[in-house]
């Protein structure tokens, strides 16, 4: 089970990836 910090980091990374794909 991921802790809150790891979950937040994973969420931010996924969000940035989606934003990059939409902008590209």
C-alpha positions, 0 to 999 in steps of 0.5 A: 500500500502506498503512503500519501506522499507516494500517492501524491507524487504518482498522481502529479506525474500522471496528471502532468503526462495527461496535460502534456499529451493534450497540449501536444 
